[in-house]
Amino acid sequence: MRPPRLRAAAASPPLPRRRICTDAAAATSSAASSSPSSPQQGAAQPLSAQFARPLAARGPAVADDLASSLRALLASSPTHPRAFPLLRSAALQARLPPDALVDAVLSAADAGSPAAAALLSSLLACLSRSARDCSAATAAYARMVARGVVPDAKSRTDLLVVTARSASAADALAVFDDMRSKGYHADAMMYDAVMRACVRGGMHGDAVRLFDEMASAGVKPDEHVYSLIIAALCKLHDVDRVLQVLGEMREAGIRPWDSYNYVVDALVKAGRMEEALQVKDQKLLAAGKKMDVVLATTLMHGYCLHGKVGKALDLFDEVVRDGLAPTIVTYGVLLKGCDAEGMTDKAYELCRQMIEQGLLSSAYEFNLVIKGLLRDKRWEDAIGLLEVVVDTGVLDVYTYNCLIHWLCQHHKLREALNLWEKMKETGIKPSIVTYHSLLLGYCEKGHMDEALRLYSEMPGKGFTPNEVTYTTLMKGYIKKNSFDKAYALLDEMHQHGVSCNDYTYNILINGLCMANRVCEVDDMLKRFISEGFVPTAMTYNSIINGFVKAGMMGSAFAMYQQMCEKGITPNIVTYTSFIDGYCRTDCCDLAVKLLNDMRHKGIQPDIAAYNAFINGFCKQGNMSHALQFFVLLLKDGLKPNVNVYTSFITGYKNLKMMEGASRFYYSMLKEGIVADTATYTTLIDGFSKAGNVAFALDLYSEMLATGNIPDDKTFTALIHGLCRSGDIDGAKKLLDEMRRLDVGPNVFTYNMMINAYIRDGKLQEAFQLHDEMLNSGVVPDDTTYDILVGLKPVEASPADAENPVLNSAS
């Protein structure tokens, strides 16, 4: 900010040209007649005549006339009131060069005279304030210094201000340093101007240096200088020095009103919250006022930075009670804090307040809340919140992409497509991320025809398919075991010049492994290597894991040897696959030996390695050994995750020990670990088979309330329980619920329902369900036809106790 006197002076309009010329001519004539020592002026033309000439021709003549006129004026009075208007007219209207202006003045007055110093100081101030750049003022100042004239502090301050504004802070600092090196006096206003330029230009260290030099220069800092140095020190995070300067201000009798907020903010960012609160109290005590919203927001930010969001929210409530209106910055600080601490409910509430108060002006804060809701699986609330603000123009493509991607990931394709349509209606153009999310949704559902249709639309919409596009489609085909089509996409990628990365190759290799087609992997790997692919640890780990899942431990070990021969170091994932394989094949002693080898090599087992042991022992029903590894896991400082707890719950369920399963479930919740769909499905299946269908339905309700989305296995387990208990109507309602949630029934689900209808003598309903099964694309199996052809329910035998289809008849 300019000093007040500079602003005031700058506001003065220049005098009209003709008046200046006329007055100058009149003054010259008057001076000639009244002063006997004045030279003859009759031969000199008035300046107005010189101004009418072309610019190229008038320069020297105007300079000569200016010098003559100034000599006459100053001869009559060293402080003649018309001398400076004449000089200003020559500078701004005649546009004489700065050197000529200075020389004209010094031809009329001695360089050491007060008249010359006063006129040239006024000239320097005029040039500094009037020009768009500092070139004229800088040139004039240089000429003055060369001619031995020292302009006054006021005009030199103006020069520093214009230099900082039109050139740079560094240039202003260089000029100021040059002034001081010549011994020119500098006052607080000059220091203020240069320090302000340094702070604005990010030269905070230079601002501090100037402040430190003020004492030796005998210049006493004023309130403005103190405020600047505190701002600079805060930027440098020198909090101790900030507090020192704050104390100096108080000792000097200066109340640092504007500086308190800077200090509090610096202390907050330095993690010194207690001192920030003390400074806040000092400000409020000195002012005798309540806290303002800026200071309150700064303190809220501090609390949030230190994870004390609760205190930030308490302060927010206090601010509102005091009648202060929170700003968008206040809400933004709290929303970030709530998001970081997982306080989704509070973030949701604050966002609603922002919307009601008309403070939601950007998508950033809104997107934070949307992501938090999705993280807590509250997708319905997220969509509801979006619908509230859909007409405000705040939403952006990122908002829609977050929601659409999450819905597609979680098999909510119908809802994702609804958002896609709404997005287009509101005029927001989709991005390639939007297309990739929808492709993922179609592929996850197995709707490859729709996926290909969307893929074919992309070029027409300006989106060129890339490696993500092709890889997503490949995964879709692999999921449906259509490897030929996946390979065809690989060829298409090459034809369109899209390079295949390691991820693409690894997806294809992993797909074969997961589909139990590991025998084809070796040939595929050779083909890919011939195309330039270099296998990585991820590649070999996928193949080894595929052999392990297929029970081919010999082939897995051969691949491990090949991996080592290629110079690729096995990692924790490699060893975890072998541990899992040994546990699956009842070779737990080899798994334990491998664990010891890992430790000797300095490889610390992670949670996945321990879970491989726990899961293996739980599948064997050896719960005591599983518990031993649970204890080892805790001793190694690892925290059990949902997979570990689900392994125990599954183990106890398989042993029909639902009390043990419940114990681990409640222990898991106590530790703050959120159950997932697999956990709930295991519990529902266990309690349904134990005859406690009512509790299984309670778990289903709890599952929905916590945002977990049931899959076909969840519904199969529940329908199995209801059919066994004779509640065919309840089972039919669940089948309808599956359709509402866009979860496709599988062949086991249909078989259980058909079996139950046949058992209850409802043949028409059984055959209707068979027709519906065909229409939905589910292929009946031998059990389906055994039930329908024999028109008898299939009875369960002890040997088939774990078959969900046969269990439905018992």
N, C-alpha and C positions, 0 to 999 in steps of 0.2 A: 504494500500500500504506500502511495506517495505521502510525504509529510504534508500537513494541512496547508502550510504557506505556499508550497509548490502548486497545490491544486488551485488555490485562490488566484495565484498569479497567472496560472495557465488559462484561467477562465476569462481573462481580460481580452477583449477583441482588439485586433490591430486597427489603427486609425486609417481612414480612407486615404487612398493614394494622392488624389488631387489636393486634399486639404493639407497633407504633410508637405507637399511640394510648395504650395502657395505660402504656407506658414514659414517654411524654411527660407523661401525667397524674401518674404517680408522681414523675417528676423535678420537676415543678412543685410538688407538695406538699412534697417533700423540700427544695427550695430555699426554700419559704416558711417552713418551720419552723426552718431552720438560719440564715437570714439575717435579722437584725433590721431591715435596711433594705428588705426586700422588701415590696411592697404586699400587701394582703389578697387571697387567691386564692379564698376560699370561694364568692364569687358567680359565678366564671367556670366555664362548663361545659367538661368535657374535650373534646378534639378528636374523640374517637370518637363522641361524641353528635352533633357537627356533621357528620361523614361520613355519618351515617345519614339526614340530611335530603335532600330533593330538591336537585339541582344548582343550580337557579335561586335557591333560597332560602338556600343555605349559604354562598355566596361571601363577602359582607362579614363575616359572623359568624366564619367560619373564619379570614379574614385577621386579624381583631381578636384572636382567641384565639391565632393563631400568633405575632403580635407580642408578646402578653403572655407567652406561654410562652418565647419567645426571650429577652425581657428578663430573666425570672427565671433562665434557665439561664446566660446570659452574665454576669449579675450575680454568680452564684456562682463562675463560672470563665470567662474569655474564650475558653478552648479546651475548653469542656465537650463531652465525647464524644457527648452525646445531641442536641446542637444541629443538626448536619447531618442525621442520620436524620429528625428532625422536619421539617426544611425539605424534604428529598427527598420525604417522604410527602405533604406539602402540594402539591408540584409534580406528582408522578406519579399520586397517588391522588385527592387532592382536586381536582387540576387547577386550582389557582389560576392566574390570569393572571400572566405574567412580571412585569408592572409591580407587581402586588400582592406578589409574592414579594420583589422587590428592596426595596420600600418597607417591608415587614415587618421585614426584616433591618436596614435603616437606622434604623428606629424603635427598635431594640434596641441598636444600636451606632453609634458615630460614623462618618461616611463615611471619615475619615482613619485610623481605628483598624485595627490588624492583624487584629482579630477580624472586622470587616466585610469586609475584603479577602479573608481566608481563606474565610469562609463563601460569599461571592458568587463567588469563583473556583471553589469546589467546585460551586456551583449551576450555573454556566455550563458546566462540564465535564459535569455530570450531564445537563443539557438537551441538550447537543450529542450525547451518546452514546445517549441513550434515545429521542429523537424520530425519527420517520420523515423529517421534513423539518427545515429549519433555522429555521423561522419563530419558534418559541418561544425558541430560543437567541439568535437575532438581536435579538428584541424585548428580551430580558433584558439583553443586552450594551448595547443603545442606552440603556436606562434607567440602567444602571450608569454609563455615561459621562456621561449627563446629570446624575446625582447626584454626580459627581466621584470615582467609584471606578474604579480601573484594575485589572482582573483580572490574574492572573499569566500568564506566558508559556505555561505548560502548558495552561491553560483556553482561552486565545486560540488556541492551536494546534488544540485540539479544535474550536473554532468554525470555523476556516478549513477544516478537513477536512470537517465536515458540510456547510458551505456549498458546497464544491466538489462533494461527492457528490450532494446533493439539489437544488442550484440549478445552478450552472455555474462553470467555472473563472474566467470573467470576473467573476462576483460575488465569488468568493473573493479574486481579485486586487484588486478595488475595496475590499473590507473591509481587506485587508492594507495597501494604500496609505494608507487613511484612518488606520489605526493608526500608521503611521510618520510621517504628517504631523502627528500629535498628539504626536510625540516618544516614543511608547511603545517600550520596548526589544524588539528582535526577535532571537531566537537562531537557530542553525543548523537546529533542528527546525522552526521556523516557515517559514524559507526553503524547507526541504525539502518541507513540505506544499504550499505554494503553487506552487513550481516543478513538483512532481509533477503537480499539477492542470493547470498550463499545458501540460505536455508531453502529458498524456493528452487535453487538449482541443484539441490542434493549435496552441496559442499559443506556438510555439517561440521566436519573437522576444522575447516577454515574459519567458520563462524565462531567456534570455540576458541581458536587461536586469537582472533581479533578481540574477543571479550577479555581474554587473559592479558592482552597487551594494553588494554584501556587504563589499568591502574598505573602502569609505568609511564603512560602518556599524560597522566594527570587528568583524565577524563572520567567523570562520575557517571555510571550507567543510570539511565532513567527507566521508567516502567516498561517502555517499549523494548528496550535492549534486554532487560531481564526476561521478558516474555519470549523473545527470540532465542536467547541462549538456552532457556528451559526446553523450548521446542526442539532445538538442535541436539541437546543432550539426551532427550527422550528418544530421538531417532537413532542415536548412537548406543542406546540401551545402557547408558552410564547413570544408573539410578542413584548411586551413592552421591555423585556430584550434583545430580538434580536436587536431592534433599539439602545438600550444602548450600546451593544457590538460593533455594527457597528460604532457608534460614537467613541468608544475607539480605534478602528482600525485606523480611520482617524487621531485621535490625535497622535497615535504612528507612523504616517507616512506610514502606511501599506495600500496599495490600495486593497480593497477586491473584486477583479475582479470575482473570482469564487463564492463569497458569495452573490452577488447581486440577482442572480436568485432565490436562496433559500429564501431570505428575501421577494422578491416580491411574490413568491408563498405562503409563510406563511401569508402575509398581505391579499392576495386575498382570501384565505380560511377563514380568520378571518372576512371577510366582510369589510375590511378597504381599499377600492379600491382607494380612493384619496391618501392615504399614499403610496400605492403600485405604483401609477403613479409618485409620488414625488421621490421615490427611483429609479424608472426607469430613470427619468430625471437626477438624480445625477450620475448614472452609465454612461449614454450616454455623459454627460458633461465632466466627468472625463476622459473618454476614447477617446472622440472626434470622436466617430464612430456612425454609424446608428444601429438601433436595430437589434439583431439577431433573428432567427426564434424561438429559444427556449423561449426567453423573450417575444416575441410577442404572442406565443401560450399560455404562462402562463397568460398574460393579457386578451386574448380572453376567456380563461377559467373563469377568474374572472367576466368578463362582462356576460357570459352565466349563471354563478351561481346566479347572481343578476337580471336575467331576461332581461338584456340589450343586447339581441342578435343582435340588429341592430348595436350597437357600435362595437361589436365583428366582425361583417361582414365588417364594415367600416375599421377596423384595418387590416382585412384580405386583403382587396383591396389595402390598403397602402403598405402592405408587398409585395404583388405581383408587384406593380408598382416599388418598390425599387429593384426588381430583385431577391428577395429571393424565394427559392423554398419551398412551404409548405410541411410539412411532413405528414405521415399517422396519427400522433398524432394531428396535427393541424386540419386536416379534421375530425377526430373523435370527437374533442371538439366541432366543429361547428355543426356537424350532431346531436350530443346529444342536443345541445342548441336549434337548429331548431325544433327538435322533441318535446322537452318540451314545446315550445311555439306554436306548431301547424303550423309551417312555412314549410308546405309540399313542396311547389314549390321550395323554396330555397334549401331544403335538397335534392330534386330530382336533381337540377342543380349541386350541389356540388358532389353528387354521380357520376354523369356523368363525371365530371372533374376528379375524382379519377380514374375512369375506363380508361379514355383517357390517363392519366399519368402513368398508371400501378401501382398505389398505393393501389388498393383494394386487400389486402392480406388475409383478414379474412371475415367471414360471418357476424360478429357482426354489423359492420356499415351498411352493405347492408341490413340486416334484419330490422334495425331501419327504413330505408327509405321505405322498403316494407310495414311495419306495418303502417307507416304514410300515405302512399298512400291508403291502405285499409281502414284506419280510415276515409279518405275523399272520400271513395267509388270509387277511381280511379283504379279499378282492372285491366283495360286494360293497363294502364301505368305500373302497377306493373308487369304484365306478360311480357310486352315489355322489361322492364329493365332486367328481369330474362333471357330473350332470348339473350340479349347482352353478358351476362357473363356466360352462361351455359357451355361453353367449357373451362373456366379458372380454374375449380377445386375448386373455392371458395365456392360455394353453399353447404349447408348441409341439412340434413333432416328437420331441423327446418324451413328453408326457404320454402321448399315445403309444410310443414304442415301448416304454416301460411296461405299460399295462398289457399290450398285445403280446409281448414276448413272454411275460409271466403266465398269461392265460394259455398260450400255446405250449409252454413247457409243462404245464400242469393239466394238459388234456382238456382245456376249456375252449375248444375250437369255436363252438357256436357263439360264445360270448365275445371271443376275439374278432370274429367276422362282423358282429354287430358294431363293435367299436370301429372297425375298419370302415364301415359304411358311414358312421357318424363323423368320422375324421374327414372323409371326403365331402360330406354335406357342409361342414363348417369351413371348407376352403383350405384346410391344412394339407399341403402336399406330402405324400408319404416319401420316405427315404428308402434306400436299398436295405437298411436294417429292418424296416417294416415288412418288406417282401421276404426277407430271410426268416423272420419270425413266423409269418404265415406259412411259408414252406415247411418250417419245422413242425408247425401244428398239423398240417395235412399229413406229413410223413409219420408223425407220432401216432396218428389215427389210422395209418395205413391207406389213406385216400390218395394214392399216387396219381390217379387220373387228374384230380383237381390240382395237385401239386404241379404237374406238367403244364396244365392250362395256365396257371399263374406264372410259371417259369417262361412260357412262350410270350406272355404279355410284357415282360420286363424290358426288352429292347425298345418296344414301341413307346414306353413311358420314359425313355432316356436312361435306363439302367442296364449296364453291361454285366452279364453274369460273370462272377469271379470264382475263385477257389472255394469260398464259403458257400456260394450257391450250389456248385456241383457236389461238394462234400455232403451238404445237407440232403440232397437228393439221393446220393449214394447210400447214406445211412438209412434212408427210407426204404430203398430197394433191398438192402442187406437185411433189414428187419423183417421183410417179407420173404427172405431167402431167394430173391430174384437177383442172383449174382451176375448173370449174363447182362442184365440191364445196367447194373452198377458198372461193369467193365466197359459197356458201350459208352457210358458217360465219361469214363476215363479217356477213351479214344476221342470223344467229342471235345473234351478239354484241350487235347493236343491240337486238334484241327483248328480251334478258335484261338490258339496262341496263349491259352491260360496255363501258366506253369503249375505243376503239381508240387506241393510242398510235402514235407515229411508227414504232416498230419493226415493228408489225403491218403498217402500210401499206408500209413499205420491204421487208418480206419478200415481199409479193405482187408488188410491182414488180420486185424482184430475181429472183423466181421466173420471171416472164415473160422477163426478159433472159437468164437462164441456160438457158432452154428454147428459145432462139432464136426467141422470139415477140415480138421487140422492136417489130414493126410495130403491136402492140396496146397498147403502153405509153402512147402519147400519149392515147388515149381513156380508159384506166384512170386516168391521172394527172388528167385533167380531172374525172372522176367523183369521185375522192378529194378534190380541191380543193373541189368543190361541197359535200362533206360536212364541210368545215371543216379538212381536212388542209393544213398548211403545209409544202411541200417544203423539205428541208434539203440541205446539201452531200452528206450520205450518199445521199439520194434521187437527186440528179443524177449522183453518181458511179456509182451502180448502173446507171442508164440508159446513161450514156456507156460504161461497161465492157461492157454488153450489146451496144451498137452496134459497139464495137471488136471483140468476140469474133466478131460476125457479119460482120466485114469491111466494115461500113457506116461508113467514116470520115467521110463527108459528113454523115450524120445525127448522128454523135457530135459533130461540130463545131457543128452547128446547136443541139444541146442545150447545148453549152458556152456559146454566145452567149446562149441563153435564161437560163441560170444567172446569167451576169454581169448581164443586164438586170434580173433579180429582186433584184440587190444581194447575191448570195451569192458570196463570194470563193472562187475555185478554190484547192484545197490540193494537197499533195504527192500525194495519192491520185488526184486528177484528172489531174495531169500524168503520173503513172506509167502510167495507163491509155492515154493518147495515145502515150507512148513505146513501150509494148507493142504498140499497134496499128500504129504506123509500122514497127516492127521486123518484125511479122508480115507486112506487105505490101511488104517489101523496100524501104522508104523510110527506111533508117537515117540518111540525111543529114538528113531532116526531124526525126528523133528527136534527133540531135545538136544541131541548131539549137534545138529546144525545151529541151534540157538547158541550153544557154547562156542562153536567155531566163530560165529558172528562176533561174539564178545571179544574173543582173542584177536580178531582182526580190527577191533576198535569200532565196530558197527553196533550202535545201540538200538535194540529193538524198539519199534514204535508201537502205537496203539493198535495198528492193523496187524502187526506180527503177534501181539498178545491175543488179539481177538481170534486169530487163526487157531491158536491153541484152545482157547475157551470154546469156540464154536465147534471144533472137532471133538472135544471131550463131551460137550453138551449133546451132540448128535449121537454119541455112543451111550449116553445116559450116565456117564461117569462124572457126576456133579462134584464130587469131592476133589478130583484133580482139577476140574475147571475152577473151583474156588481157590485152590492153591495158586493158580496162575493169576487169579484176580488179586490176591494178596501181593504177589510179585510185582504186578502192574502198579499197584499203589506205592510199594517201596521204591520203585524207580521214579517216583514223582509224576507219573502220568495220571491223567484224569479220565475215567471211563466215559465213553461216549454212548450214544443211543444204540449203536450196533452191538456193543458189549452187553448192555442190559437186555437187548432183544434176544441175543444168543442164550442168555440164562432163562429168559421167559419161555423161549421155544423149547429149551431142554426140559424144564419142569412141566411144560404143557404136554410134551410127548410122553412123559412119565405119568401123566394124569395127576400131577401134584400141583393143582391150581393155587393152593395156598402159597407154595414156594414161588410160583409165577407172580402172584399178587404182591408178595413181599418185595421182590425185586422191582416191580412196577412202582410201588409207593416210595421205595428208596430212591428210585430214579427221579421221581417228581420232587422229592425232598431236596435232592442235589441241584435242582433247577434245570434238569435236562428235559427237554421237550420231547414227548413221544411222537413218533412219526407214523405214517400209514401202516408200515410193516409191523410195528409194535402193537397197534390197536387191532390189526387183522389177526395177529397171533393170539391175542387175548380173547377176542370175539370167537375165534374158532375153538379155543380151548373151553371156554364157558358154555358155548353152544353144545359141544360134544358131551360136556359134563351134565347137560340137562338144565343148566341155569340160563335159559334163553332171555329171561327178563333182565338179568345183569348184563348180558351180551348186548341187548338193545340199549341199555343205559350207557355202555361204553361207546356204542355207535353214536348216540346223541352227543356225548362228550367229545368224540372225535370231530364231529361237524362243528361244535362250538369252538374248538381250538384251531379251526381253519384247516384241518387235515382232510384231504379229498379221498374218499373211499374209491378203491379200484374194483375190478371184477372179482378178485379173490376175497375181498371184504364181503361183498354181497353174496358170493357163493357160500361163505362160511355162515352168514346169517340166515340165508334161505335154507341151507342145510339144517340148521337148528330148528327153524320154524316148521319145516316139513316133518322132521322127526317128532316134534311135539304135537303134530296134527293141525297146526294153525296154517292151513293152506291159503286162507284169505290174507293173513299177514304176509305170507311169502309172496303173494301176487302183488300186494302193495309195494313191497320192496322191489319187485321186478319193474313196476311202473316208475319207482323212484330212480332206478338205474337209467331209464330212458330220459327222465327229467334232467338228470345230472350228466347226460351224454356219456354214460359208461356202458359199453357194449357187453351184453351177457355172453358167456362162453358156452361151449357144448355141455360142460358139467352142470351149469346153472339150468339150462333147458332140460337136461335129462332128469335132474332132481324134481323139477316142477311137473314134468310129464309123468314121472313115476308116482308122484303124490296124487295127481288127478286120477290115474288108473287105479291106485289103491282105494280112493274114495268113490270109485265108480263114475267119475265124471269124464266119460269118453270123449264127448264133444269138445270140452275144454282142452283135453289132451291133444286132440288132432288139430285144433285151432292153434295151439302153441307150436305144434310141429310145423304148420304152414308159416307162422310168424318167424320161426327159426330159419326156414329156407329163404324167406324174403329179406331177412337181415344179413344174409350172406354167411351164416354159420352152418358148416357142413355136419350133418348128423353122423354119428359113429355107430359101431356095432351095437353098443349098449342101447342107443336110441331105438334101433329097429327090434332088438330083443324085447324091449318093453312094449312097443306098439304092435308088433306082429303077434306076440303071445297074449296081449291084453291082460297081462298079469304083472303086478309089481315085482321088481327084482328084490329078493330077500337077501339080507346081509348075512355073511357067515363070519365066524371068529377070525378066519384068515384074512377077511377083507375089512377088518375093523377100521383101517385108516383110509379107506376109499370113500370120498365124500358122496359119490353118486350112490353107491350101495348102502351107505349109512342112512340115506334119506328114507329108506324103506323100513328101517328097523324101528 
